[in-house]
Amino acid sequence: MSDATAYAALDDRVLVVRSEGDDPTAVGSEPSATDEWTADERLVGTDFESVATSPDRPDRAFAGTVESGIHRTVDGGDTWERVAPDIDDRVTALAVSPHDPDVVWAGTEPSAVYRSTDGGDTWTPLPPLSDLPSESEWSFPPRPHTHHVRWLEPDPGDPGRLYVAIEAGALVRTDDALAATAADGADGTETWQDRPEGARYDNHTLATHPDAEGRVYTAAGDGYAQSEDGGDTWTYPQEGLDHGYVWGLAVPRADPDTVVVSAAGGARSAHSVSTAEAYVYRTTNAGNGDGDASREASTEWSLAMDGLPDPEGTVRSILAAAGGSVLFALNNRGLYRSADAGASWDRVPLEWPDAYESQTPRGLAVV
């Protein structure tokens, strides 16, 4: 018997989803009648923005909220406590280092990044992102007076490198994420590289892979993009990707050349339940090609909706990779699992009240 846990953040609660049975994150594992799935509601009534955990500390997870900072569990989701009492802004992004599970990053609105090196007990602000020249052009359309960190992606090959997606306006990166602090008076321009040439502006979800050094994947409001050199240069493979507002993104642990994304025709059809119409696409040749042009031409997308709900009325899925070829997708219709890297999906057998169908999920992390 083996357990798996998914931390699924809806609009106003966290679902702690557990499975006990044959390992549901193992390579090639199929859904089994012996698997037992349960979902417990936690922190009901709290407005959520993000969630993160680490396979190296599966009982510890972090949830970012709109008005009550960062919450942490250390017992697999049974109990939660607020940490980082000085962070009062919206906590819009969270990430745990793949090199050290005690290193955690948090991103906020207005755009700022914080670091913890003790598993969330204490937090230090990094030098200001607002020092970057492009900051005057950043703006989040629903709240145009501000902007936020939508995603934080640690580099699996370099503990000090961190990629930051600003919604909306920029992709920025640093190689000094473990050392730089705002307290030492460092100017943000000395820490952050502003808008690498060719990077998308409206980045939603970033990904990297330990078996593809230097590769960065991004799902953005202005389409999908991919870099092979840590963000220095970019290609924009769109063939077959018929919906250009790309939101969710997952790369299975077993194959860095397979990429699964969720997409819609625009922001309203992605996020608003009343007008929702969202899709999932998949490519298996993201690593093809010897140069930029050949890679862009050879990467082809196809719909990957087998087992997922009808697009109409379904908001954009949040996607997460578990072990091997296993992926999970979370939307307002339920939690779905793929054992074959997104080629097909099965709905996780959970009670899903009507109230959940009116929500737009905010985060998903699976261990």
C-alpha positions as CSV (number, residue, x, y, z in Angstrom):
1,M,0.0,0.0,0.0
2,S,1.2,3.5,-0.8
3,D,-0.2,6.9,-0.2
4,A,-0.5,10.1,-2.3
5,T,-1.7,13.5,-1.3
6,A,-3.0,16.3,-3.5
7,Y,-3.3,19.8,-2.1
8,A,-6.0,21.5,-4.2
9,A,-6.8,25.1,-3.6
10,L,-10.2,26.2,-4.7
11,D,-11.5,29.8,-4.4
12,D,-12.4,29.6,-0.7
13,R,-10.9,26.3,0.7
14,V,-8.2,23.8,0.4
15,L,-9.1,20.2,-0.4
16,V,-6.6,17.7,1.0
17,V,-7.1,14.7,-1.3
18,R,-5.6,11.4,-0.2
19,S,-5.3,8.1,-2.0
20,E,-4.5,4.8,-0.4
21,G,-4.0,1.7,-2.6
22,D,-1.6,0.8,-5.4
23,D,0.8,3.7,-5.8
24,P,-1.3,6.3,-7.9
25,T,1.8,8.2,-8.9
26,A,3.9,5.3,-10.1
27,V,5.0,4.9,-13.7
28,G,2.3,3.2,-15.7
29,S,-0.1,2.8,-12.8
30,E,-3.7,2.6,-13.7
31,P,-6.7,3.5,-11.6
32,S,-7.8,0.6,-9.5
33,A,-11.1,-0.3,-7.8
34,T,-9.0,-0.9,-4.7
35,D,-7.8,2.7,-4.6
36,E,-9.7,4.8,-1.9
37,W,-9.8,8.5,-2.4
38,T,-10.9,11.0,0.2
39,A,-11.1,14.8,0.3
40,D,-11.1,16.9,3.5
41,E,-11.9,20.6,3.5
42,R,-9.5,22.9,5.3
43,L,-9.4,26.6,5.9
44,V,-12.9,27.0,4.6
45,G,-13.8,30.7,4.0
46,T,-10.3,31.8,3.2
47,D,-9.6,33.3,-0.2
48,F,-6.7,31.4,-1.9
49,E,-4.2,32.2,-4.6
50,S,-1.5,29.5,-4.6
51,V,-0.3,26.2,-3.0
52,A,3.1,24.4,-3.0
53,T,4.7,21.3,-1.5
54,S,7.8,19.1,-2.0
55,P,8.1,15.3,-2.5
56,D,11.0,15.5,0.0
57,R,8.6,16.8,2.7
58,P,5.2,15.4,1.6
59,D,3.5,16.2,4.9
60,R,4.5,19.9,4.7
61,A,2.6,22.3,2.3
62,F,2.1,26.0,1.9
63,A,-0.9,27.9,0.9
64,G,-1.0,31.6,-0.2
65,T,-4.0,33.7,0.5
66,V,-5.5,37.0,-0.4
67,E,-5.7,38.6,3.0
68,S,-4.1,36.3,5.5
69,G,-0.6,35.7,4.2
70,I,0.9,32.2,4.1
71,H,-0.5,29.2,5.8
72,R,1.6,26.0,6.5
73,T,0.8,22.4,7.4
74,V,3.3,20.0,8.7
75,D,1.0,17.0,9.3
76,G,-0.3,16.3,5.8
77,G,-3.0,18.9,5.8
78,D,-4.8,18.0,9.0
79,T,-3.9,21.3,10.7
80,W,-2.7,24.7,9.4
81,E,-1.0,27.7,10.9
82,R,-0.2,31.1,9.6
83,V,3.5,31.8,9.1
84,A,5.3,34.9,7.7
85,P,3.2,37.3,9.8
86,D,4.9,40.3,8.1
87,I,3.7,39.3,4.6
88,D,0.2,40.8,4.4
89,D,-0.1,41.2,0.6
90,R,-1.8,38.7,-1.7
91,V,0.5,35.7,-1.8
92,T,0.0,34.8,-5.5
93,A,2.8,32.3,-6.0
94,L,4.8,29.7,-3.9
95,A,7.6,27.3,-4.8
96,V,9.8,24.9,-2.9
97,S,13.4,24.3,-4.0
98,P,14.1,20.9,-5.7
99,H,17.5,21.1,-4.1
100,D,16.5,21.7,-0.5
101,P,12.9,21.4,0.8
102,D,13.6,23.9,3.5
103,V,14.1,26.6,0.9
104,V,10.8,28.2,0.0
105,W,9.9,31.2,-2.2
106,A,6.8,33.3,-2.1
107,G,5.6,35.9,-4.6
108,T,3.1,38.6,-3.9
109,E,0.9,41.4,-5.2
110,P,2.3,44.0,-5.6
111,S,5.1,42.2,-7.2
112,A,7.8,41.1,-4.7
113,V,9.6,37.9,-3.8
114,Y,10.4,36.5,-0.3
115,R,12.7,33.6,0.7
116,S,12.7,31.2,3.6
117,T,15.6,28.9,4.3
118,D,14.1,27.2,7.4
119,G,10.9,25.6,6.0
120,G,8.8,28.7,6.4
121,D,9.7,29.7,10.0
122,T,11.3,33.0,8.9
123,W,11.2,35.0,5.6
124,T,13.5,37.5,4.0
125,P,12.5,39.9,1.1
126,L,14.7,39.8,-2.0
127,P,15.7,43.1,-3.6
128,P,12.8,45.0,-5.1
129,L,11.4,43.9,-8.4
130,S,10.0,47.4,-8.7
131,D,13.5,48.7,-9.4
132,L,13.4,47.1,-12.9
133,P,13.0,49.5,-15.8
134,S,10.0,47.7,-17.3
135,E,8.0,47.9,-14.0
136,S,6.2,51.0,-15.2
137,E,4.7,48.9,-18.0
138,W,3.4,46.1,-15.7
139,S,-0.3,46.0,-15.1
140,F,-2.9,43.3,-14.2
141,P,-6.0,44.0,-16.2
142,P,-8.7,43.2,-13.5
143,R,-6.7,45.5,-11.1
144,P,-4.8,47.7,-13.5
145,H,-3.3,49.8,-10.7
146,T,-1.1,46.8,-9.7
147,H,0.6,43.6,-10.8
148,H,1.8,40.4,-9.2
149,V,4.1,37.4,-9.2
150,R,2.1,34.8,-11.0
151,W,4.6,31.9,-10.9
152,L,8.0,31.1,-9.3
153,E,10.1,28.4,-10.9
154,P,13.4,27.2,-9.3
155,D,16.0,25.9,-11.8
156,P,16.7,22.2,-11.1
157,G,20.3,22.6,-12.3
158,D,21.2,25.7,-10.3
159,P,20.1,26.3,-6.7
160,G,20.6,30.0,-7.0
161,R,18.6,30.5,-10.3
162,L,15.0,31.5,-10.0
163,Y,12.5,32.4,-12.8
164,V,9.7,34.8,-12.0
165,A,6.6,35.4,-14.0
166,I,5.0,38.8,-13.6
167,E,1.3,39.1,-14.5
168,A,1.2,41.0,-16.6
169,G,4.4,42.5,-18.0
170,A,7.5,40.4,-17.7
171,L,9.6,37.3,-17.2
172,V,12.5,38.0,-14.9
173,R,15.3,35.8,-13.5
174,T,18.1,35.8,-11.0
175,D,21.1,33.7,-10.3
176,D,21.4,35.1,-6.8
177,A,18.1,33.9,-5.3
178,L,19.9,32.3,-2.3
179,A,22.0,35.3,-1.3
180,A,20.4,38.6,-2.3
181,T,18.3,40.4,0.3
182,A,16.5,43.7,0.4
183,A,18.1,44.4,3.8
184,D,21.6,44.7,2.4
185,G,20.5,47.6,0.3
186,A,21.0,45.9,-3.1
187,D,19.3,47.5,-6.0
188,G,16.9,45.3,-7.7
189,T,18.7,45.8,-11.1
190,E,21.8,44.2,-9.5
191,T,19.8,41.0,-8.7
192,W,17.1,40.6,-11.4
193,Q,17.5,40.4,-15.1
194,D,14.7,42.2,-16.7
195,R,12.8,40.7,-19.6
196,P,15.3,38.4,-21.4
197,E,14.9,39.2,-25.1
198,G,12.1,37.3,-26.7
199,A,10.4,36.2,-23.5
200,R,6.6,36.3,-23.2
201,Y,5.2,39.2,-21.3
202,D,2.0,37.6,-19.9
203,N,3.5,34.5,-18.4
204,H,1.1,32.4,-16.3
205,T,2.9,29.1,-15.5
206,L,6.5,28.2,-15.9
207,A,8.2,24.8,-15.8
208,T,11.6,23.2,-15.9
209,H,12.8,19.6,-16.0
210,P,15.9,18.0,-14.3
211,D,16.6,15.9,-17.5
212,A,16.6,18.9,-19.8
213,E,19.3,21.3,-18.6
214,G,18.5,24.9,-19.5
215,R,15.0,24.3,-20.8
216,V,12.3,26.6,-19.6
217,Y,8.6,26.1,-20.6
218,T,6.0,28.9,-20.3
219,A,2.2,29.0,-20.7
220,A,1.3,32.6,-21.4
221,G,-1.6,34.8,-22.3
222,D,0.2,35.5,-25.5
223,G,0.8,31.8,-26.3
224,Y,3.3,29.0,-25.5
225,A,7.0,29.5,-25.6
226,Q,10.1,27.5,-24.8
227,S,13.8,28.2,-24.2
228,E,16.7,25.8,-24.3
229,D,19.3,28.1,-22.8
230,G,17.9,29.3,-19.5
231,G,15.8,32.0,-21.1
232,D,18.4,33.7,-23.3
233,T,16.5,32.8,-26.5
234,W,13.0,31.5,-27.2
235,T,10.9,29.7,-29.7
236,Y,7.1,29.8,-30.1
237,P,5.8,26.4,-31.3
238,Q,2.1,26.9,-31.9
239,E,1.2,24.4,-34.6
240,G,-2.1,22.7,-33.6
241,L,-2.5,24.9,-30.5
242,D,-5.7,26.5,-31.6
243,H,-6.4,28.5,-28.5
244,G,-3.8,31.1,-27.7
245,Y,-4.6,32.0,-24.1
246,V,-2.5,29.4,-22.3
247,W,-2.7,28.9,-18.6
248,G,-1.9,25.5,-17.0
249,L,1.3,23.6,-17.8
250,A,2.8,20.3,-16.7
251,V,5.8,18.2,-17.9
252,P,5.8,14.6,-16.8
253,R,8.8,13.5,-14.7
254,A,9.4,10.6,-17.1
255,D,9.8,12.7,-20.3
256,P,10.9,16.3,-20.7
257,D,9.7,16.2,-24.3
258,T,6.1,15.7,-23.5
259,V,4.2,18.9,-22.5
260,V,0.6,19.3,-21.5
261,V,-1.1,22.7,-21.3
262,S,-4.6,24.1,-20.7
263,A,-5.8,26.9,-23.0
264,A,-8.8,29.0,-24.0
265,G,-9.7,31.7,-26.4
266,G,-9.2,34.4,-23.9
267,A,-9.2,35.4,-20.3
268,R,-13.0,35.3,-19.8
269,S,-13.5,31.9,-21.4
270,A,-10.6,30.6,-19.3
271,H,-11.5,31.9,-15.8
272,S,-15.2,32.9,-15.7
273,V,-17.5,29.9,-15.0
274,S,-20.4,31.7,-16.8
275,T,-18.5,32.0,-20.0
276,A,-16.0,29.1,-19.6
277,E,-14.8,27.1,-22.5
278,A,-11.3,25.6,-21.9
279,Y,-9.2,22.9,-23.5
280,V,-6.2,20.7,-22.8
281,Y,-3.5,20.2,-25.4
282,R,-0.4,17.9,-25.6
283,T,2.8,17.5,-27.5
284,T,5.3,14.7,-27.3
285,N,8.1,16.3,-29.4
286,A,9.0,19.5,-27.5
287,G,12.7,18.6,-27.7
288,N,12.8,17.9,-31.4
289,G,15.0,19.9,-33.7
290,D,18.7,20.9,-33.7
291,G,18.1,24.6,-34.0
292,D,15.4,27.2,-33.1
293,A,13.6,27.1,-36.4
294,S,13.6,23.3,-36.7
295,R,12.3,22.9,-33.2
296,E,9.5,25.4,-33.7
297,A,8.4,23.7,-36.9
298,S,8.6,20.1,-35.5
299,T,6.6,20.7,-32.3
300,E,3.0,19.8,-32.9
301,W,0.1,20.0,-30.5
302,S,-3.1,17.9,-30.4
303,L,-6.1,18.0,-28.2
304,A,-5.8,15.8,-25.1
305,M,-9.4,15.8,-23.9
306,D,-10.0,12.0,-23.6
307,G,-11.7,11.6,-20.2
308,L,-11.9,15.3,-19.4
309,P,-15.2,17.2,-19.2
310,D,-16.8,19.0,-22.1
311,P,-15.0,22.3,-22.7
312,E,-18.1,24.4,-22.5
313,G,-18.7,25.4,-18.8
314,T,-15.3,24.1,-17.8
315,V,-12.7,26.7,-16.6
316,R,-9.0,26.3,-17.5
317,S,-7.4,23.4,-15.7
318,I,-4.5,23.7,-13.3
319,L,-2.0,20.9,-14.1
320,A,0.5,19.2,-11.9
321,A,3.1,16.4,-12.4
322,A,3.4,13.6,-10.0
323,G,5.7,10.6,-10.3
324,G,6.7,9.0,-13.6
325,S,4.1,9.7,-16.3
326,V,1.3,10.6,-13.9
327,L,-0.3,14.0,-14.2
328,F,-3.2,15.6,-12.5
329,A,-5.7,18.3,-13.7
330,L,-8.0,20.4,-11.5
331,N,-10.9,22.4,-12.8
332,N,-14.4,23.3,-11.6
333,R,-15.7,19.9,-12.7
334,G,-13.3,17.8,-10.5
335,L,-9.9,16.4,-10.1
336,Y,-8.6,14.2,-13.0
337,R,-5.6,11.9,-13.2
338,S,-3.6,10.7,-16.2
339,A,-1.3,7.6,-16.0
340,D,0.0,8.1,-19.6
341,A,1.4,11.6,-19.6
342,G,-1.8,13.3,-20.5
343,A,-2.9,11.1,-23.4
344,S,-6.0,10.1,-21.4
345,W,-7.6,11.0,-18.2
346,D,-9.8,9.5,-15.4
347,R,-11.9,11.5,-12.9
348,V,-10.7,10.9,-9.4
349,P,-13.7,9.4,-7.6
350,L,-14.5,12.2,-5.1
351,E,-17.8,13.8,-4.0
352,W,-17.9,17.1,-5.9
353,P,-20.7,19.4,-4.7
354,D,-22.4,21.8,-7.0
355,A,-20.8,24.6,-5.0
356,Y,-17.4,23.5,-6.3
357,E,-18.5,23.8,-9.9
358,S,-19.0,27.5,-9.5
359,Q,-15.4,28.0,-8.4
360,T,-12.2,28.7,-10.3
361,P,-9.4,26.6,-8.7
362,R,-6.3,28.5,-7.7
363,G,-3.6,25.9,-7.1
364,L,-2.6,22.2,-7.2
365,A,0.3,20.3,-5.8
366,V,0.7,16.5,-5.6
367,V,3.1,14.4,-3.7
